[in-house]
Amino acid sequence: MYIYQLKNWPDFTWDKEYFHQILSAISRRQGRLIGRMESLGFSLREEASLKILTQEVLKSGEIEGVLLDQDQVRSSIARRLGMYIGGLIASDRNVDGVVEMAIDATQNFSEPLTEERLFGWHSALFPSGRSGMHRIEVGKWRTNKPDDPMQVVSGAIGKQKVHFTAPESKGLPVEMKKFLKWFNGKSNIDPVVKAAIAHLWFVTIHPFEDGNGRITRVITDMQLARADGLSQRFYSMSSQIRVRRNEYYNVLEKTQKGSMDITGWIAWFLSRLDEAVNAADETLSGVIKKARHWESLRNSTLNERQKLMLNMLLDNFYGTLTTSKWARITKCSQDTALRDILNLINLGILEKEPHGGRSTNYKLAELSGDLPLNRKS
């Protein structure tokens, strides 16, 4: 039997004493992280939040095998948050829909979660009414027949593993009414533990024909935003779940086939949350490093192509930088690209890689106080 078939569903239990010290430790780390973020100032907090939200959207999709374009996701988030960043590009409506859902959940975390809101998220997730090559029911609970059960699977097509079967569709209106009443109601449950329970409860019900995993993680982020009391996100749970994707599905399967005691699931969830908060320190360091670079460039006159490429280099540029790659990305001639690069070398911003192979490669110069960055280009 699955847990939703047990007579005391959904009265979850867990060992509250077991988590007391763990929750205290996580709370302290969250507090330190938020304190560091608040000390950065508004623009850097926005930059950090942009990076985290971008990671969250990308990694949540990857867990389900959905790959999105990073630059499109970043641009879509920036536009919706009213942020000015260099190199904004157009984004397709599938990307915009995912971003719209993620931002609504976190920016408006204090608003009630309702059927209408969930239906709106689902419609935004599948703007064409299709999932891959298949037409799906959008903006409504699934209505599959008992002989065609909703199965939760992982793995590539042809090698998929079934982890559990979701409840029959005929009971979904009642199941979702219970869930939403609990999620929006007040309780004495620790808000972080409530995020873990909400994740398990919603993914168990699996109320939609497709997109349940991504919506589950958005609901989780919404509850974590409530726990933090902040609309800006400074850590990404989906990034840590993506790293341990196999574990994720295995622990969900084990929990589905267990009892109403979900101590094991909550322990796994809190471990990932702890990792997410710790990983945010690396993101913060990158944001601060980027800010120091731009501060050092404040007296340098750079063209838009140079600003675009420097932003990309400061955001962990993939591969090596060559004049041909510069020309392709900025849509200019190779001669213009070379002039841009040589100008930045002259300013001490770029330098040649020592071993470039057939073509010359370039990289950011090490930041130091004696760089000649006060010269005009």
BELNORDA-V352503 format. One record per residue. N is the residue number from 1. RES is the residue in one small letter. OMEGA is omega in radians with two decimals (999 if undefined). D_CENTER is the distance of its C-alpha to the mean C-alpha in Angstrom with 2 decimals. Layout:
((N	RES	OMEGA	D_CENTER) (N	RES	OMEGA	D_CENTER))
This chain:
((1	m	3.02	33.25) (2	y	-3.04	29.61) (3	i	-3.13	28.72) (4	y	3.10	28.70) (5	q	3.13	32.31) (6	l	-3.02	33.51) (7	k	-3.13	35.82) (8	n	3.01	33.92) (9	w	-0.05	30.51) (10	p	-3.13	28.25) (11	d	-3.10	29.87) (12	f	3.02	27.57) (13	t	3.10	29.03) (14	w	-3.11	27.88) (15	d	-3.07	29.52) (16	k	3.14	28.81) (17	e	-3.11	30.89) (18	y	-3.05	28.96) (19	f	-3.04	25.74) (20	h	-3.11	27.51) (21	q	3.14	27.34) (22	i	-3.14	23.84) (23	l	3.10	22.47) (24	s	-3.14	24.65) (25	a	3.13	23.34) (26	i	3.14	19.64) (27	s	3.11	20.69) (28	r	3.14	22.54) (29	r	3.09	19.69) (30	q	3.14	17.42) (31	g	3.12	20.45) (32	r	-3.13	21.04) (33	l	-3.14	17.53) (34	i	3.09	17.73) (35	g	3.11	21.29) (36	r	3.13	20.47) (37	m	-3.11	17.91) (38	e	3.13	20.56) (39	s	-3.07	23.15) (40	l	-3.00	21.48) (41	g	-2.96	22.40) (42	f	-3.02	20.73) (43	s	3.14	19.89) (44	l	3.04	18.29) (45	r	3.09	16.21) (46	e	-3.14	15.01) (47	e	3.13	14.32) (48	a	3.13	12.38) (49	s	3.10	10.30) (50	l	3.14	9.83) (51	k	-3.10	8.75) (52	i	3.13	6.18) (53	l	3.09	4.83) (54	t	3.09	5.45) (55	q	-3.07	4.01) (56	e	-3.13	0.31) (57	v	-3.11	3.64) (58	l	-3.03	5.62) (59	k	3.08	5.54) (60	s	3.08	5.86) (61	g	-3.10	8.47) (62	e	3.12	9.96) (63	i	3.13	10.79) (64	e	-3.10	12.94) (65	g	3.12	14.23) (66	v	-3.10	12.79) (67	l	3.14	12.46) (68	l	3.12	11.49) (69	d	-3.06	12.99) (70	q	-3.12	11.01) (71	d	3.09	13.70) (72	q	3.13	13.70) (73	v	-3.12	10.08) (74	r	-3.12	10.80) (75	s	-3.13	14.17) (76	s	3.12	13.31) (77	i	-3.11	11.16) (78	a	3.14	14.04) (79	r	-3.09	16.64) (80	r	3.09	15.48) (81	l	3.13	15.34) (82	g	-3.13	18.67) (83	m	3.04	17.82) (84	y	3.05	20.18) (85	i	3.12	18.89) (86	g	3.02	20.95) (87	g	3.07	20.52) (88	l	3.12	18.88) (89	i	3.11	19.23) (90	a	3.12	19.58) (91	s	-3.13	16.83) (92	d	-2.99	17.90) (93	r	3.06	17.76) (94	n	3.09	15.47) (95	v	-3.13	12.67) (96	d	-3.13	13.93) (97	g	3.12	13.97) (98	v	-3.13	10.36) (99	v	3.12	9.60) (100	e	3.13	12.62) (101	m	-3.09	11.57) (102	a	-3.11	8.32) (103	i	3.11	10.56) (104	d	-3.10	13.49) (105	a	-3.05	12.17) (106	t	3.13	11.29) (107	q	-3.11	14.05) (108	n	-3.03	16.53) (109	f	-3.09	15.75) (110	s	3.11	19.50) (111	e	-3.13	20.54) (112	p	3.00	21.62) (113	l	-3.06	19.69) (114	t	3.05	22.28) (115	e	-3.10	23.15) (116	e	3.13	23.24) (117	r	3.10	19.74) (118	l	3.11	18.41) (119	f	3.09	20.67) (120	g	3.09	19.36) (121	w	-3.12	15.73) (122	h	3.10	17.17) (123	s	3.11	19.32) (124	a	-3.13	16.58) (125	l	-3.12	14.69) (126	f	-3.04	18.06) (127	p	-3.13	19.97) (128	s	-3.08	22.66) (129	g	-3.12	23.29) (130	r	2.99	22.71) (131	s	-3.01	20.47) (132	g	-3.13	21.51) (133	m	-2.99	25.30) (134	h	3.01	25.65) (135	r	-3.11	26.23) (136	i	3.05	24.62) (137	e	-3.05	25.32) (138	v	3.07	22.83) (139	g	3.09	22.55) (140	k	3.09	24.69) (141	w	3.14	24.83) (142	r	-3.12	25.64) (143	t	-3.12	29.40) (144	n	-3.13	29.90) (145	k	3.12	33.33) (146	p	3.14	34.18) (147	d	3.07	35.24) (148	d	-2.99	31.83) (149	p	3.04	29.51) (150	m	-3.13	25.71) (151	q	3.10	24.69) (152	v	-3.02	21.39) (153	v	2.99	21.26) (154	s	3.12	19.43) (155	g	-3.12	20.59) (156	a	3.12	21.88) (157	i	-3.08	24.34) (158	g	3.13	27.71) (159	k	-3.06	26.37) (160	q	3.09	24.37) (161	k	3.10	24.81) (162	v	-3.12	25.24) (163	h	3.03	23.82) (164	f	3.09	25.20) (165	t	-3.09	26.58) (166	a	3.13	25.28) (167	p	3.10	27.88) (168	e	-3.03	30.19) (169	s	-3.06	29.19) (170	k	-3.12	32.33) (171	g	-3.03	31.13) (172	l	-3.14	27.69) (173	p	3.13	28.88) (174	v	3.14	30.29) (175	e	-3.09	27.39) (176	m	3.09	24.85) (177	k	3.08	27.31) (178	k	-3.10	27.46) (179	f	-3.07	23.72) (180	l	3.09	23.23) (181	k	3.11	26.30) (182	w	-3.06	25.03) (183	f	-3.09	21.49) (184	n	-3.08	23.06) (185	g	3.09	26.03) (186	k	3.11	26.84) (187	s	3.11	27.39) (188	n	3.09	28.14) (189	i	3.04	25.17) (190	d	-3.06	23.06) (191	p	3.09	19.92) (192	v	3.06	17.66) (193	v	3.11	19.79) (194	k	3.08	19.51) (195	a	3.12	15.71) (196	a	-3.14	16.67) (197	i	3.14	19.46) (198	a	3.12	17.63) (199	h	-3.11	15.19) (200	l	-3.07	18.33) (201	w	-3.09	20.46) (202	f	-3.11	18.43) (203	v	3.06	17.59) (204	t	3.14	21.30) (205	i	3.12	22.52) (206	h	-2.92	20.42) (207	p	-3.08	21.88) (208	f	3.13	20.82) (209	e	3.11	22.13) (210	d	3.10	18.74) (211	g	-3.07	15.03) (212	n	-3.11	15.50) (213	g	-3.12	12.79) (214	r	3.11	9.96) (215	i	3.06	11.93) (216	t	-3.08	12.48) (217	r	3.05	8.96) (218	v	3.08	8.88) (219	i	3.09	12.29) (220	t	3.11	11.32) (221	d	3.11	9.07) (222	m	3.14	12.12) (223	q	3.09	14.49) (224	l	3.05	12.94) (225	a	3.06	13.20) (226	r	-3.14	16.73) (227	a	3.14	17.37) (228	d	-3.05	16.56) (229	g	-3.08	18.26) (230	l	3.08	15.87) (231	s	3.10	13.96) (232	q	-3.13	12.21) (233	r	-3.10	9.27) (234	f	3.04	10.31) (235	y	-3.04	8.54) (236	s	3.08	5.51) (237	m	-3.08	7.25) (238	s	3.11	5.70) (239	s	-3.14	6.54) (240	q	3.07	9.86) (241	i	3.13	10.43) (242	r	3.12	10.08) (243	v	-3.09	12.68) (244	r	-3.05	14.83) (245	r	-3.14	14.40) (246	n	3.08	18.20) (247	e	-3.10	18.59) (248	y	-3.13	16.11) (249	y	-3.13	18.26) (250	n	-3.13	21.41) (251	v	3.04	20.93) (252	l	3.13	20.11) (253	e	-3.13	23.28) (254	k	-3.12	25.32) (255	t	3.14	24.40) (256	q	-3.07	25.28) (257	k	-3.11	28.65) (258	g	-3.13	29.40) (259	s	3.11	30.71) (260	m	3.02	29.41) (261	d	-3.05	28.95) (262	i	3.13	25.21) (263	t	-3.12	25.53) (264	g	3.12	24.24) (265	w	-3.12	20.97) (266	i	3.11	20.37) (267	a	3.13	21.31) (268	w	-3.14	18.79) (269	f	-3.11	15.94) (270	l	3.08	17.17) (271	s	3.11	17.42) (272	r	3.11	13.74) (273	l	3.11	13.10) (274	d	3.10	15.77) (275	e	-3.13	14.29) (276	a	3.13	10.94) (277	v	3.12	13.26) (278	n	3.14	15.46) (279	a	-3.13	12.98) (280	a	3.10	12.18) (281	d	3.12	15.86) (282	e	3.10	15.43) (283	t	3.14	12.92) (284	l	3.11	15.49) (285	s	3.11	18.30) (286	g	3.12	17.00) (287	v	3.14	16.77) (288	i	3.11	20.24) (289	k	3.12	21.64) (290	k	3.14	20.58) (291	a	3.12	22.15) (292	r	3.11	25.28) (293	h	-3.11	25.63) (294	w	3.08	25.53) (295	e	3.13	27.88) (296	s	-3.13	30.23) (297	l	-2.99	30.23) (298	r	-3.14	31.14) (299	n	-3.13	34.75) (300	s	3.10	34.07) (301	t	-3.10	34.30) (302	l	3.06	31.75) (303	n	-3.06	31.49) (304	e	3.11	28.39) (305	r	-3.14	28.17) (306	q	3.11	28.26) (307	k	3.12	25.61) (308	l	-3.06	23.25) (309	m	3.10	23.93) (310	l	3.07	23.83) (311	n	3.14	20.35) (312	m	3.13	19.28) (313	l	-3.14	21.24) (314	l	3.10	19.75) (315	d	3.11	16.18) (316	n	3.12	17.20) (317	f	-3.09	19.19) (318	y	3.08	19.50) (319	g	-3.11	23.15) (320	t	3.13	26.25) (321	l	3.08	27.26) (322	t	3.11	30.52) (323	t	-3.13	32.48) (324	s	3.11	31.90) (325	k	3.08	28.10) (326	w	-3.11	28.40) (327	a	-3.11	30.70) (328	r	-3.09	28.53) (329	i	-3.08	25.34) (330	t	3.10	27.33) (331	k	3.08	29.80) (332	c	3.12	32.88) (333	s	3.11	35.85) (334	q	3.10	35.98) (335	d	3.12	38.69) (336	t	3.12	36.53) (337	a	-3.14	33.64) (338	l	3.10	36.11) (339	r	3.09	37.44) (340	d	-3.09	34.02) (341	i	-3.14	33.38) (342	l	3.08	36.88) (343	n	3.13	36.59) (344	l	3.05	33.51) (345	i	3.12	35.41) (346	n	3.12	38.32) (347	l	-3.13	36.17) (348	g	-3.10	34.95) (349	i	3.06	31.30) (350	l	3.02	31.22) (351	e	3.13	33.39) (352	k	3.00	34.49) (353	e	-3.12	33.22) (354	p	-3.13	36.28) (355	h	-3.06	36.12) (356	g	-3.10	35.03) (357	g	-3.10	36.74) (358	r	3.14	38.12) (359	s	-3.13	36.20) (360	t	3.09	35.46) (361	n	-3.10	31.94) (362	y	3.11	30.66) (363	k	3.07	28.23) (364	l	3.05	27.50) (365	a	3.09	30.42) (366	e	-3.10	30.03) (367	l	3.09	29.75) (368	s	-3.05	33.01) (369	g	-3.06	35.26) (370	d	3.07	37.90) (371	l	-3.08	35.97) (372	p	-3.04	38.01) (373	l	-3.13	35.27) (374	n	3.10	37.69) (375	r	3.08	39.38) (376	k	3.10	38.92) (377	s	999	37.95))
